[in-house]
Amino acid sequence: MKTKIRPRLHGDPGARSSRRGQSVHLPLRRLPPRRRPSRPAVTLSWKRHVPLISWAFSMRKYTGPRDQLDAAGSADTPTEELERLISSEYAFVRLAVAQNPKTPPGALDRILPAVLETYTDQQIAESIAKRADSPPALFQRLSTALLPHLHGGRDSRPAFGAAVALCSNPDAPFTAIAALLSPAASKPQFRKVVARESTRLDVLAILRTDVSSVVAARANATLLELAAGKVSP
């Protein structure tokens, strides 16, 4: 006699056949409902994220170097965009950023290269030397970078002008200027130009006692012009 096996269907109370053909009914076991793992609630504040989203969409897309140059020299360019243009691969764009009076003083340190190798690098140094808002530490670093270019050669004309502008800047610390006025570091030609162009009394006080009589005479002449009111300090 063959044993009949009842098929077990979904929802069947779990009956199964025994070897003797008798049905054994098992109690129905209900499993607890599956629970999904709880996740921490994330609350997004539109007031907090809207400025970030607006800044991301307001970043200007440049089509070429000419577009970057126009933005770097414009007074309408936001300061955040000028700081972004400091990283431009074009040196003339970085020069325009250094010449823009809207560029934050703290960002100027990223523009000045450690070594003034190219003509544009020296022009960047000249622009920073003429600014009144350059940080004192940047003036000191600029003085160190200008020391190799005080001979006044054809390839160092912008650096030569930057050194003269630094010695004439009333906001530059004297410690940064004194290193350029040393006879061991500069030639009499450079110190003579500084004695003619600068109206700083501390600079002229040093140059009037210079080892070069030509430099000393030029410094004394500038001091007399200041005393007579012919030159404005």
Backbone as a chain_set.jsonl record, in Angstrom:
{"seq": "MKTKIRPRLHGDPGARSSRRGQSVHLPLRRLPPRRRPSRPAVTLSWKRHVPLISWAFSMRKYTGPRDQLDAAGSADTPTEELERLISSEYAFVRLAVAQNPKTPPGALDRILPAVLETYTDQQIAESIAKRADSPPALFQRLSTALLPHLHGGRDSRPAFGAAVALCSNPDAPFTAIAALLSPAASKPQFRKVVARESTRLDVLAILRTDVSSVVAARANATLLELAAGKVSP", "coords": {"N": [[0.844, -1.196, 0.0], [0.65, 2.09, -0.957], [1.922, 5.144, 0.331], [0.144, 8.076, 0.681], [0.986, 11.352, -0.08], [0.315, 14.466, 0.992], [0.21, 17.504, -0.694], [1.876, 20.432, 0.377], [0.538, 23.48, 0.777], [0.674, 27.073, 0.399], [-0.351, 28.717, 3.223], [-1.557, 26.455, 4.232], [-2.298, 24.67, 7.219], [-0.037, 23.264, 7.91], [0.015, 20.478, 7.602], [1.296, 17.139, 7.365], [2.291, 13.969, 6.003], [2.511, 10.827, 7.634], [4.522, 7.836, 8.028], [2.719, 5.718, 8.21], [0.523, 6.564, 6.837], [-1.112, 8.218, 8.178], [-2.337, 11.39, 8.88], [-0.582, 14.068, 10.276], [-1.126, 16.761, 12.156], [0.282, 19.813, 12.567], [0.786, 22.501, 14.853], [0.023, 25.81, 13.824], [2.524, 28.127, 13.207], [3.234, 31.372, 13.717], [5.26, 33.796, 12.337], [7.07, 36.628, 13.542], [6.511, 39.911, 12.247], [8.741, 41.214, 9.774], [11.09, 43.675, 10.452], [12.256, 46.672, 9.257], [15.585, 48.034, 9.33], [16.081, 50.77, 11.435], [16.576, 54.102, 10.443], [18.462, 57.069, 10.971], [16.705, 60.076, 11.279], [16.842, 62.556, 8.815], [17.028, 65.903, 8.574], [16.605, 68.457, 6.407], [17.466, 71.726, 5.974], [16.274, 74.325, 4.166], [17.043, 76.947, 4.358], [19.616, 76.761, 5.17], [20.998, 75.391, 3.158], [20.498, 76.663, 0.77], [22.218, 79.008, 0.319], [24.687, 77.707, -0.258], [24.033, 76.227, -2.531], [23.314, 78.284, -4.235], [25.79, 79.58, -4.462], [27.251, 77.631, -5.813], [25.971, 77.542, -8.29], [26.432, 80.101, -9.102], [29.066, 80.309, -9.817], [31.318, 81.357, -12.203], [31.553, 80.352, -15.576], [34.234, 79.981, -17.648], [35.212, 80.695, -20.945], [37.638, 80.932, -22.14], [41.07, 82.233, -22.124], [40.854, 85.005, -22.516], [38.371, 85.647, -21.483], [38.803, 85.078, -18.787], [40.737, 87.033, -18.233], [39.296, 89.411, -18.527], [37.51, 89.187, -16.387], [39.28, 89.134, -14.227], [40.326, 91.71, -14.167], [38.162, 93.306, -13.682], [36.178, 95.519, -11.747], [33.762, 94.705, -10.846], [33.82, 92.037, -10.298], [33.266, 89.447, -7.988], [34.909, 88.987, -4.782], [35.34, 86.329, -4.085], [35.474, 85.105, -6.547], [37.751, 86.3, -7.601], [39.706, 85.216, -5.946], [39.533, 82.637, -6.829], [40.513, 82.908, -9.42], [43.184, 83.259, -8.962], [44.442, 80.848, -9.133], [44.714, 80.439, -11.823], [45.993, 79.173, -14.911], [47.236, 80.932, -16.541], [49.639, 83.421, -16.629], [49.296, 86.154, -17.073], [46.703, 86.544, -16.303], [46.819, 86.156, -13.548], [48.414, 88.345, -12.985], [46.636, 90.439, -13.546], [44.822, 90.0, -11.492], [46.434, 90.624, -9.297], [46.734, 93.346, -9.727], [44.214, 94.269, -9.379], [42.369, 96.286, -7.273], [40.404, 95.257, -5.672], [41.065, 92.762, -4.861], [41.493, 90.579, -2.142], [43.724, 91.344, 0.602], [44.852, 89.149, 1.967], [44.966, 87.203, 0.03], [46.995, 87.863, -1.669], [49.435, 86.762, -1.111], [49.413, 84.275, -2.272], [49.716, 84.829, -4.917], [52.224, 85.932, -5.431], [55.179, 84.667, -6.695], [57.798, 82.484, -5.481], [60.284, 82.688, -6.679], [61.341, 85.069, -8.956], [61.108, 84.492, -11.976], [60.146, 84.953, -14.606], [59.187, 87.636, -16.85], [56.58, 88.449, -16.374], [56.226, 87.552, -13.761], [57.847, 89.36, -12.391], [56.434, 91.686, -12.894], [54.145, 91.16, -11.422], [55.264, 91.249, -8.877], [55.926, 93.964, -8.796], [53.393, 95.139, -8.819], [52.385, 94.295, -6.348], [54.212, 95.531, -4.662], [53.472, 98.183, -4.829], [51.05, 98.361, -3.587], [49.007, 99.43, -0.882], [47.809, 97.869, 0.978], [49.103, 95.492, 1.352], [50.163, 92.698, 3.277], [52.513, 92.91, 6.082], [54.268, 90.692, 6.313], [54.253, 89.748, 3.722], [55.497, 91.836, 2.35], [58.054, 91.517, 3.372], [58.778, 89.021, 2.32], [58.684, 89.681, -0.34], [60.818, 91.469, -0.523], [62.993, 89.741, -0.183], [62.759, 88.209, -2.505], [63.367, 90.101, -4.409], [66.03, 90.777, -4.185], [68.026, 89.458, -5.884], [67.749, 90.939, -8.239], [68.6, 93.557, -8.4], [70.495, 94.73, -9.958], [69.693, 95.989, -12.221], [69.471, 95.135, -14.896], [68.53, 94.415, -18.367], [66.687, 92.359, -18.393], [65.577, 92.551, -15.923], [64.031, 94.765, -15.415], [61.263, 95.239, -14.558], [61.45, 94.119, -11.958], [63.402, 95.733, -10.835], [62.027, 98.18, -10.806], [60.028, 97.371, -9.042], [61.459, 97.076, -6.659], [62.236, 99.732, -6.19], [59.702, 100.868, -5.879], [58.912, 99.529, -3.574], [60.694, 100.595, -1.675], [59.714, 103.128, -1.63], [57.183, 102.986, -0.698], [55.028, 104.02, 1.746], [53.755, 102.372, 3.547], [55.163, 100.062, 3.804], [57.135, 97.89, 5.835], [60.085, 98.983, 7.551], [62.112, 97.168, 7.961], [61.966, 95.431, 5.807], [62.812, 97.076, 3.787], [65.36, 97.952, 4.444], [67.136, 95.882, 3.888], [67.44, 96.036, 1.154], [68.816, 98.385, 0.751], [71.374, 98.099, 1.494], [74.853, 98.513, 0.846], [76.224, 96.214, 0.188], [74.352, 94.625, -1.005], [73.132, 95.952, -3.109], [73.646, 98.012, -6.033], [75.206, 101.267, -6.546], [73.693, 102.639, -8.458], [71.043, 101.768, -8.165], [70.448, 102.636, -5.526], [70.698, 105.352, -5.867], [68.516, 105.968, -7.502], [66.463, 105.328, -5.751], [66.94, 107.267, -3.79], [66.148, 109.487, -5.186], [63.46, 109.047, -5.829], [62.04, 108.199, -3.552], [60.288, 109.403, -0.689], [60.411, 108.86, 1.93], [61.442, 109.522, 5.161], [63.01, 107.915, 6.818], [64.286, 106.268, 5.003], [65.733, 108.095, 3.435], [67.402, 109.108, 5.394], [69.22, 107.073, 5.799], [70.385, 106.851, 3.259], [71.633, 109.296, 2.936], [73.999, 109.067, 4.223], [75.399, 107.303, 2.717], [77.927, 105.144, 1.285], [78.56, 105.848, -1.232], [79.231, 108.878, -2.742], [77.656, 110.086, -4.643], [75.127, 108.987, -4.274], [74.632, 109.877, -1.661], [74.602, 112.652, -2.049], [72.355, 112.914, -3.679], [70.32, 112.065, -1.942], [70.46, 114.055, 0.054], [69.673, 116.219, -1.477], [67.015, 115.596, -2.029], [65.943, 115.684, 0.532], [66.196, 118.434, 1.062], [64.404, 119.427, -0.834], [62.022, 118.399, 0.181], [61.899, 119.815, 2.568], [61.59, 122.412, 1.619], [59.145, 122.282, 0.53], [58.832, 121.604, -2.103], [58.523, 119.033, -2.914], [56.045, 116.708, -2.24], [55.494, 114.811, 0.685]], "CA": [[0.0, 0.0, 0.0], [1.458, 3.294, -1.087], [1.575, 6.252, 1.227], [-0.242, 9.3, -0.012], [1.613, 12.558, 0.478], [-0.458, 15.665, 0.694], [1.045, 18.684, -0.995], [1.778, 21.522, 1.343], [0.263, 24.729, 0.087], [0.831, 28.29, 1.2], [-1.544, 28.942, 4.039], [-1.977, 25.198, 4.847], [-1.91, 24.682, 8.621], [1.209, 22.543, 8.14], [-0.197, 19.029, 7.703], [2.231, 16.289, 6.629], [1.919, 12.55, 6.096], [3.407, 9.944, 8.357], [4.815, 6.598, 7.304], [1.557, 4.84, 8.242], [-0.577, 7.149, 6.097], [-1.929, 9.077, 9.014], [-2.0, 12.809, 8.788], [-0.188, 14.689, 11.533], [-1.392, 18.196, 12.078], [1.162, 20.606, 13.418], [0.197, 23.831, 15.149], [0.459, 26.904, 12.958], [3.478, 29.036, 13.882], [3.265, 32.675, 13.07], [6.513, 34.519, 12.513], [6.863, 38.08, 13.756], [6.744, 40.695, 11.014], [10.105, 41.708, 9.579], [11.231, 45.108, 10.678], [13.385, 47.299, 8.568], [16.467, 48.763, 10.267], [15.73, 52.179, 11.569], [17.575, 55.056, 9.982], [18.267, 58.366, 11.649], [15.956, 61.059, 10.491], [17.656, 63.636, 8.277], [16.229, 67.103, 8.357], [17.278, 69.417, 5.549], [16.974, 73.091, 6.121], [16.491, 75.039, 2.906], [17.739, 78.194, 4.647], [21.03, 76.457, 5.347], [21.604, 74.86, 1.946], [20.294, 77.536, -0.383], [23.411, 79.791, -0.025], [25.695, 76.862, -0.879], [23.583, 75.907, -3.875], [23.403, 79.505, -5.023], [27.199, 79.833, -4.775], [27.704, 76.677, -6.82], [25.438, 77.913, -9.586], [26.9, 81.428, -9.488], [30.45, 80.244, -10.268], [31.35, 81.703, -13.611], [32.189, 79.424, -16.497], [35.074, 80.742, -18.561], [35.361, 80.079, -22.262], [39.01, 81.042, -22.608], [41.905, 83.154, -21.341], [40.364, 86.374, -22.621], [37.263, 85.77, -20.544], [39.399, 85.144, -17.451], [41.412, 88.321, -18.085], [38.276, 90.445, -18.322], [36.975, 89.051, -15.031], [40.328, 89.447, -13.248], [40.546, 93.146, -14.107], [36.909, 94.031, -13.488], [35.836, 95.898, -10.37], [32.492, 94.076, -10.503], [34.024, 90.622, -10.006], [33.266, 89.199, -6.531], [36.201, 88.609, -4.214], [35.479, 84.876, -4.135], [35.876, 84.754, -7.906], [39.139, 86.723, -7.76], [40.537, 84.202, -5.295], [39.544, 81.466, -7.704], [41.356, 83.204, -10.579], [44.595, 83.203, -8.584], [44.945, 79.543, -9.574], [44.678, 80.35, -13.281], [47.235, 78.715, -15.534], [47.786, 82.032, -17.328], [50.334, 84.377, -15.756], [48.74, 87.504, -17.232], [45.474, 86.598, -15.517], [47.245, 86.364, -12.159], [48.874, 89.729, -12.904], [45.442, 91.284, -13.463], [44.273, 89.839, -10.148], [47.295, 91.399, -8.383], [46.504, 94.766, -9.976], [42.836, 94.626, -9.031], [42.327, 96.73, -5.863], [39.388, 94.523, -4.939], [41.621, 91.488, -4.423], [41.759, 90.62, -0.688], [45.157, 91.335, 0.923], [45.306, 87.824, 2.353], [45.148, 86.348, -1.141], [48.149, 88.298, -2.457], [50.568, 85.87, -0.846], [49.337, 83.144, -3.201], [50.039, 85.279, -6.274], [53.646, 86.212, -5.561], [56.015, 83.458, -6.758], [58.993, 82.511, -4.631], [61.396, 83.107, -7.533], [60.838, 85.91, -10.052], [61.809, 83.973, -13.149], [59.665, 85.512, -15.859], [58.873, 89.07, -16.885], [55.278, 88.64, -15.734], [56.427, 87.397, -12.318], [58.372, 90.62, -11.874], [55.346, 92.659, -12.922], [53.303, 90.85, -10.26], [55.969, 91.792, -7.714], [55.806, 95.423, -8.819], [52.02, 95.491, -8.43], [52.243, 94.084, -4.903], [55.036, 96.534, -3.967], [52.795, 99.481, -4.862], [49.797, 98.312, -2.848], [49.079, 99.896, 0.504], [47.184, 96.901, 1.874], [49.843, 94.228, 1.401], [50.572, 92.368, 4.654], [53.943, 93.107, 6.339], [55.033, 89.477, 6.013], [54.391, 89.661, 2.274], [56.542, 92.795, 1.989], [59.349, 90.914, 3.716], [59.051, 87.979, 1.329], [58.938, 90.372, -1.598], [62.175, 92.004, -0.462], [63.922, 88.624, -0.42], [62.682, 87.808, -3.909], [63.899, 91.166, -5.267], [67.465, 90.959, -3.985], [68.867, 89.093, -7.039], [67.405, 91.713, -9.434], [68.882, 94.97, -8.156], [71.553, 95.229, -10.846], [69.078, 96.853, -13.222], [69.654, 94.649, -16.257], [67.38, 94.504, -19.269], [65.713, 91.325, -18.027], [65.108, 92.777, -14.547], [63.466, 96.109, -15.282], [60.111, 95.291, -13.648], [61.891, 93.856, -10.589], [64.086, 96.954, -10.4], [60.956, 99.122, -10.455], [59.336, 96.882, -7.845], [62.293, 97.395, -5.501], [62.123, 101.179, -5.961], [58.359, 101.104, -5.343], [58.878, 99.042, -2.194], [61.412, 101.563, -0.842], [58.945, 104.374, -1.61], [55.859, 102.715, -0.147], [55.02, 104.418, 3.17], [53.157, 101.329, 4.373], [56.06, 98.908, 3.884], [57.978, 97.924, 7.04], [61.453, 99.405, 7.26], [62.989, 95.988, 7.946], [61.98, 94.884, 4.453], [63.491, 98.023, 2.896], [66.768, 98.097, 4.825], [67.948, 94.856, 3.227], [67.688, 96.448, -0.234], [69.65, 99.586, 0.73], [72.737, 97.786, 1.913], [75.814, 98.564, -0.272], [76.636, 94.86, -0.175], [73.273, 93.95, -1.732], [72.679, 96.717, -4.28], [74.614, 98.902, -6.663], [74.886, 102.695, -6.339], [72.656, 103.098, -9.387], [69.735, 101.509, -7.56], [70.259, 103.494, -4.354], [70.518, 106.726, -6.342], [67.132, 106.093, -7.959], [65.631, 105.347, -4.542], [67.118, 108.582, -3.153], [65.427, 110.48, -5.981], [62.028, 108.769, -5.909], [61.425, 107.969, -2.249], [60.131, 110.551, 0.214], [60.427, 108.369, 3.298], [62.545, 110.137, 5.887], [63.922, 106.891, 7.328], [65.082, 105.796, 3.876], [66.668, 109.157, 3.062], [68.388, 109.249, 6.467], [70.273, 106.082, 5.56], [71.066, 107.11, 2.0], [72.457, 110.511, 3.01], [75.303, 108.633, 4.744], [75.833, 106.173, 1.888], [79.353, 105.128, 0.935], [78.693, 106.531, -2.522], [78.97, 110.317, -2.615], [76.567, 110.434, -5.564], [73.887, 108.603, -3.599], [74.453, 110.769, -0.518], [74.223, 113.972, -2.552], [70.963, 112.853, -4.158], [69.442, 111.981, -0.774], [70.427, 115.385, 0.667], [68.881, 117.089, -2.347], [65.592, 115.268, -1.826], [65.565, 116.206, 1.844], [66.03, 119.884, 0.931], [63.166, 119.656, -1.574], [60.928, 118.164, 1.106], [61.849, 120.929, 3.534], [61.118, 123.603, 0.932], [57.8, 122.047, 0.04], [58.809, 121.347, -3.55], [58.087, 117.637, -3.084], [55.103, 116.314, -1.182], [55.899, 113.537, 1.291]], "C": [[0.879, 1.245, 0.0], [0.936, 4.395, -0.175], [1.269, 7.493, 0.423], [0.354, 10.514, 0.705], [0.799, 13.756, 0.037], [0.481, 16.82, 0.378], [0.784, 19.797, 0.006], [1.655, 22.832, 0.606], [0.489, 25.895, 1.038], [-0.457, 28.587, 1.945], [-2.087, 27.671, 4.656], [-1.51, 25.195, 6.289], [-0.704, 23.824, 8.926], [1.013, 21.056, 8.273], [0.831, 18.299, 6.875], [1.878, 14.833, 6.893], [2.964, 11.787, 6.875], [3.638, 8.699, 7.545], [3.6, 5.679, 7.253], [0.361, 5.416, 7.503], [-1.472, 8.017, 6.908], [-1.428, 10.509, 8.922], [-1.702, 13.351, 10.178], [-0.33, 16.189, 11.373], [-0.517, 18.917, 13.093], [0.52, 21.954, 13.691], [0.812, 24.904, 14.247], [1.331, 27.882, 13.754], [3.574, 30.331, 13.089], [4.578, 33.391, 13.395], [6.239, 35.998, 12.734], [7.157, 38.843, 12.473], [8.183, 41.232, 10.967], [10.135, 43.232, 9.729], [12.464, 45.629, 9.939], [14.261, 48.04, 9.579], [16.149, 50.254, 10.267], [16.895, 53.052, 11.118], [17.349, 56.394, 10.674], [17.582, 59.36, 10.721], [16.879, 62.203, 10.081], [16.755, 64.814, 7.961], [17.052, 68.103, 7.569], [16.633, 70.784, 5.708], [17.28, 73.857, 4.842], [17.212, 76.356, 3.151], [19.243, 77.978, 4.772], [21.701, 76.082, 4.035], [21.427, 75.761, 0.729], [21.517, 78.403, -0.682], [24.488, 78.97, -0.704], [25.314, 76.524, -2.31], [23.676, 77.128, -4.778], [24.837, 79.824, -5.4], [27.691, 78.896, -5.857], [27.203, 77.056, -8.209], [25.945, 79.274, -10.058], [28.356, 81.43, -9.94], [30.492, 80.427, -11.783], [32.082, 80.658, -14.418], [32.938, 80.222, -17.553], [35.265, 79.957, -19.854], [36.789, 80.129, -22.765], [39.798, 82.027, -21.78], [41.428, 84.596, -21.399], [39.226, 86.624, -21.647], [37.779, 85.853, -19.111], [40.06, 86.499, -17.204], [40.422, 89.445, -17.832], [37.713, 90.395, -16.902], [38.01, 89.446, -13.983], [40.555, 90.947, -13.113], [39.308, 93.962, -13.853], [36.679, 94.336, -12.02], [34.53, 95.274, -9.914], [32.634, 92.601, -10.164], [34.033, 90.408, -8.501], [34.646, 88.744, -6.051], [36.418, 87.097, -4.245], [35.939, 84.43, -5.512], [37.318, 85.178, -8.176], [40.087, 85.738, -7.098], [40.594, 82.933, -6.125], [40.459, 81.681, -8.906], [42.837, 83.238, -10.232], [45.228, 81.903, -9.065], [44.917, 79.374, -11.085], [46.036, 79.917, -13.827], [47.917, 79.815, -16.337], [48.371, 83.082, -16.396], [49.745, 85.773, -15.877], [47.401, 87.646, -16.521], [45.805, 86.829, -14.041], [47.766, 87.788, -11.959], [47.691, 90.678, -12.783], [44.782, 91.178, -12.089], [45.096, 90.643, -9.14], [47.073, 92.894, -8.54], [45.098, 95.213, -9.604], [42.773, 95.051, -7.567], [41.3, 95.989, -5.026], [39.896, 93.175, -4.434], [41.942, 91.544, -2.931], [43.265, 90.584, -0.396], [45.68, 89.957, 1.304], [45.543, 86.889, 1.192], [46.37, 86.717, -1.959], [49.344, 87.386, -2.263], [50.584, 84.682, -1.79], [49.713, 83.546, -4.619], [51.541, 85.438, -6.463], [54.444, 84.92, -5.615], [57.25, 83.6, -5.888], [60.208, 83.01, -5.395], [60.81, 83.877, -8.711], [61.583, 85.542, -11.332], [61.419, 84.695, -14.435], [59.397, 87.006, -15.717], [57.554, 89.347, -16.174], [55.378, 88.466, -14.226], [56.943, 88.689, -11.693], [57.314, 91.721, -11.896], [54.366, 92.424, -11.769], [53.939, 91.405, -8.988], [55.86, 93.314, -7.655], [54.414, 95.872, -8.4], [51.818, 95.342, -6.928], [53.036, 95.133, -4.128], [54.353, 97.892, -3.903], [51.518, 99.511, -4.033], [50.007, 98.748, -1.41], [48.538, 98.869, 1.486], [47.896, 95.564, 1.905], [50.273, 93.942, 2.832], [52.074, 92.571, 4.86], [54.787, 91.878, 6.017], [55.229, 89.31, 4.518], [55.429, 90.648, 1.763], [57.937, 92.221, 2.271], [59.728, 89.827, 2.71], [59.346, 88.581, -0.036], [60.353, 90.931, -1.635], [63.205, 90.916, -0.739], [63.925, 88.2, -1.88], [63.299, 88.842, -4.841], [65.418, 91.327, -5.178], [68.314, 90.557, -5.196], [68.665, 89.979, -8.267], [67.709, 93.199, -9.284], [69.974, 95.533, -9.058], [70.999, 96.101, -11.958], [69.309, 96.425, -14.648], [68.38, 94.723, -17.075], [66.292, 93.51, -18.871], [65.124, 91.537, -16.636], [64.497, 94.155, -14.353], [62.231, 96.144, -14.395], [60.501, 95.036, -12.192], [62.624, 95.058, -10.006], [63.061, 98.013, -9.993], [60.181, 98.692, -9.229], [60.128, 97.204, -6.589], [62.239, 98.887, -5.17], [60.757, 101.514, -5.361], [58.247, 100.634, -3.902], [59.564, 100.023, -1.254], [60.658, 102.89, -0.735], [57.569, 104.203, -0.989], [55.841, 103.083, 1.33], [54.453, 103.35, 4.09], [54.04, 100.094, 4.496], [56.91, 98.993, 5.146], [59.426, 98.238, 6.678], [62.416, 98.219, 7.229], [63.064, 95.353, 6.571], [62.747, 95.777, 3.493], [64.992, 98.071, 3.185], [67.655, 97.075, 4.138], [68.287, 95.241, 1.794], [68.652, 97.626, -0.324], [71.089, 99.331, 1.15], [73.689, 97.849, 0.718], [76.292, 97.188, -0.711], [75.584, 94.154, -1.029], [72.88, 94.662, -3.016], [73.802, 97.601, -4.798], [74.243, 100.355, -6.419], [73.805, 103.22, -7.267], [71.262, 102.907, -8.794], [69.478, 102.463, -6.395], [70.089, 104.954, -4.76], [69.083, 106.959, -6.811], [66.188, 106.139, -6.756], [65.73, 106.702, -3.847], [66.382, 109.678, -3.911], [63.916, 110.3, -5.891], [61.356, 108.677, -4.54], [61.358, 109.27, -1.444], [60.059, 110.103, 1.67], [61.654, 108.918, 4.006], [63.523, 109.099, 6.419], [64.817, 106.338, 6.226], [66.135, 106.837, 3.496], [67.739, 109.379, 4.139], [69.528, 108.256, 6.311], [71.075, 106.433, 4.314], [71.929, 108.376, 2.053], [73.843, 110.224, 3.583], [75.854, 107.452, 3.948], [77.323, 106.294, 1.558], [79.613, 105.806, -0.401], [78.33, 108.009, -2.343], [77.833, 110.759, -3.522], [75.211, 110.132, -4.916], [73.616, 109.55, -2.435], [74.013, 112.162, -0.967], [72.778, 113.976, -3.031], [69.989, 112.781, -2.993], [69.337, 113.333, -0.074], [69.602, 116.36, -0.165], [67.394, 116.827, -2.177], [65.11, 115.775, -0.479], [65.366, 117.717, 1.802], [64.749, 120.22, 0.175], [61.947, 119.414, -0.69], [60.784, 119.323, 2.104], [61.317, 122.217, 2.9], [59.708, 123.456, 0.411], [57.719, 121.813, -1.437], [58.33, 119.937, -3.871], [57.167, 117.3, -1.931], [55.507, 114.971, -0.625], [54.865, 112.457, 1.01]], "O": [[1.741, 1.415, 0.862], [-0.262, 4.557, 0.055], [2.061, 7.906, -0.423], [0.236, 10.669, 1.921], [0.629, 14.01, -1.155], [1.437, 17.072, 1.111], [-0.347, 20.061, 0.414], [2.569, 23.242, -0.11], [0.499, 25.755, 2.261], [-1.526, 28.692, 1.343], [-2.973, 27.737, 5.507], [-0.413, 25.678, 6.568], [-0.362, 23.658, 10.097], [1.773, 20.408, 8.993], [1.209, 18.767, 5.801], [1.238, 14.511, 7.894], [4.158, 12.072, 6.783], [3.028, 8.515, 6.491], [3.475, 4.911, 6.299], [-0.717, 4.823, 7.531], [-2.485, 8.511, 6.411], [-0.225, 10.767, 8.892], [-2.456, 13.131, 11.126], [0.312, 16.792, 10.513], [-0.573, 18.663, 14.296], [-0.206, 22.484, 12.852], [2.008, 24.871, 13.959], [0.941, 28.386, 14.808], [3.958, 30.337, 11.92], [4.947, 33.563, 14.557], [5.291, 36.553, 12.178], [8.005, 38.413, 11.69], [8.75, 41.641, 11.98], [9.295, 43.95, 9.186], [13.554, 45.063, 10.017], [13.761, 48.6, 10.555], [15.977, 50.883, 9.223], [18.057, 52.753, 11.394], [16.216, 56.801, 10.93], [17.876, 59.44, 9.528], [17.608, 62.75, 10.909], [15.826, 64.704, 7.16], [18.1, 68.545, 8.038], [15.419, 70.948, 5.588], [18.446, 74.015, 4.482], [17.917, 76.846, 2.269], [20.039, 78.881, 4.516], [22.864, 76.425, 3.821], [22.158, 75.616, -0.251], [21.855, 78.542, -1.857], [25.145, 79.456, -1.625], [26.163, 76.53, -3.202], [24.068, 77.024, -5.94], [25.101, 80.283, -6.512], [28.461, 79.302, -6.728], [27.927, 76.908, -9.194], [25.902, 79.579, -11.25], [28.843, 82.46, -10.407], [29.795, 79.743, -12.532], [33.114, 80.14, -13.991], [32.35, 81.037, -18.264], [35.451, 78.741, -19.853], [37.125, 79.437, -23.726], [39.266, 82.603, -20.831], [41.583, 85.336, -20.428], [39.134, 87.699, -21.054], [37.248, 86.618, -18.307], [39.961, 87.052, -16.109], [40.677, 90.33, -17.016], [37.469, 91.434, -16.289], [37.658, 90.031, -12.958], [40.942, 91.412, -12.041], [39.378, 95.19, -13.809], [36.954, 93.505, -11.154], [34.213, 95.305, -8.725], [31.651, 91.97, -9.776], [34.743, 91.12, -7.792], [35.438, 88.193, -6.816], [37.546, 86.634, -4.412], [36.71, 83.478, -5.632], [38.036, 84.49, -8.903], [41.159, 85.454, -7.633], [41.605, 82.231, -6.119], [41.109, 80.741, -9.364], [43.672, 83.245, -11.137], [46.42, 81.866, -9.37], [45.083, 78.258, -11.577], [47.083, 80.253, -13.274], [49.058, 79.648, -16.768], [47.696, 83.573, -15.491], [49.696, 86.507, -14.89], [47.004, 88.757, -16.171], [45.137, 87.615, -13.369], [47.584, 88.373, -10.891], [47.737, 91.624, -11.997], [44.243, 92.161, -11.581], [44.539, 91.27, -8.238], [47.212, 93.639, -7.569], [44.827, 96.411, -9.524], [43.095, 94.248, -6.691], [41.319, 96.081, -3.798], [39.212, 92.516, -3.652], [42.609, 92.481, -2.493], [44.004, 89.87, -1.074], [46.826, 89.625, 1.001], [46.243, 85.886, 1.336], [46.755, 85.969, -2.858], [50.177, 87.253, -3.16], [51.648, 84.136, -2.081], [50.002, 82.68, -5.445], [52.074, 85.118, -7.525], [54.394, 84.138, -4.666], [57.691, 84.711, -5.596], [61.069, 83.68, -4.825], [59.896, 83.398, -9.382], [62.554, 86.194, -11.716], [62.279, 85.011, -15.257], [59.384, 87.556, -14.616], [57.417, 90.343, -15.464], [54.686, 89.161, -13.482], [56.527, 89.067, -10.598], [57.297, 92.587, -11.021], [53.823, 93.375, -11.208], [53.253, 91.96, -8.13], [55.717, 93.885, -6.574], [54.268, 96.875, -7.702], [51.153, 96.17, -6.305], [52.602, 95.58, -3.066], [54.636, 98.676, -2.997], [50.961, 100.584, -3.801], [51.042, 98.474, -0.801], [48.774, 98.976, 2.689], [47.355, 94.591, 2.431], [50.706, 94.854, 3.535], [52.843, 92.421, 3.91], [55.899, 92.006, 5.503], [56.255, 88.788, 4.082], [56.17, 90.331, 0.833], [58.873, 92.423, 1.497], [60.885, 89.737, 2.3], [60.159, 88.054, -0.796], [61.017, 90.871, -2.67], [64.18, 91.149, -1.452], [64.975, 87.868, -2.431], [63.714, 88.502, -5.95], [66.015, 91.967, -6.042], [69.263, 91.274, -5.513], [69.361, 89.784, -9.263], [67.119, 94.017, -9.989], [70.338, 96.702, -8.928], [71.738, 96.869, -12.574], [69.343, 97.272, -15.54], [67.306, 95.043, -16.567], [65.104, 93.803, -19.002], [64.256, 90.773, -16.215], [64.453, 94.658, -13.23], [62.148, 97.018, -13.533], [59.95, 95.662, -11.287], [62.483, 95.364, -8.822], [63.211, 98.665, -8.959], [59.722, 99.532, -8.455], [59.547, 97.565, -5.565], [62.201, 99.262, -3.998], [60.656, 102.338, -4.451], [57.566, 101.264, -3.094], [59.073, 100.263, -0.151], [60.937, 103.688, 0.16], [56.862, 105.188, -0.778], [56.593, 102.49, 2.105], [54.653, 103.418, 5.302], [53.694, 99.165, 5.226], [57.367, 100.082, 5.495], [59.927, 97.814, 5.637], [63.433, 98.269, 6.537], [64.097, 94.798, 6.198], [63.278, 95.297, 2.492], [65.799, 98.217, 2.267], [68.811, 97.368, 3.834], [69.316, 94.816, 1.269], [69.25, 97.845, -1.377], [71.917, 100.242, 1.157], [73.373, 97.292, -0.333], [76.718, 97.012, -1.852], [75.901, 93.179, -1.709], [72.344, 94.03, -3.927], [74.769, 97.893, -4.094], [73.088, 100.653, -6.115], [73.075, 104.145, -6.909], [70.405, 103.784, -8.91], [68.394, 103.036, -6.297], [69.409, 105.712, -4.069], [68.502, 108.013, -6.552], [65.225, 106.905, -6.749], [64.726, 107.229, -3.368], [66.029, 110.7, -3.324], [63.172, 111.28, -5.879], [60.192, 109.055, -4.406], [62.251, 110.114, -1.515], [59.685, 110.885, 2.544], [62.774, 108.793, 3.51], [64.726, 109.353, 6.473], [65.969, 105.981, 6.475], [67.294, 106.495, 3.262], [68.856, 109.79, 3.825], [70.672, 108.558, 6.651], [72.301, 106.325, 4.31], [72.873, 108.501, 1.273], [74.756, 111.039, 3.447], [76.68, 106.69, 4.451], [77.894, 107.384, 1.553], [80.717, 106.274, -0.676], [77.251, 108.337, -1.852], [77.121, 111.711, -3.201], [74.275, 110.927, -5.005], [72.478, 109.981, -2.246], [73.153, 112.778, -0.338], [72.055, 114.947, -2.809], [68.92, 113.39, -3.056], [68.249, 113.724, 0.349], [68.915, 117.224, 0.38], [66.598, 117.766, -2.183], [63.979, 116.247, -0.364], [64.451, 118.23, 2.446], [64.077, 121.196, 0.507], [60.952, 120.132, -0.793], [59.673, 119.744, 2.429], [60.668, 123.019, 3.571], [59.133, 124.417, -0.101], [56.621, 121.822, -1.992], [57.801, 119.676, -4.952], [57.481, 117.579, -0.774], [55.835, 114.065, -1.392], [55.031, 111.316, 1.44]]}, "num_chains": 1, "name": "protein.A"}
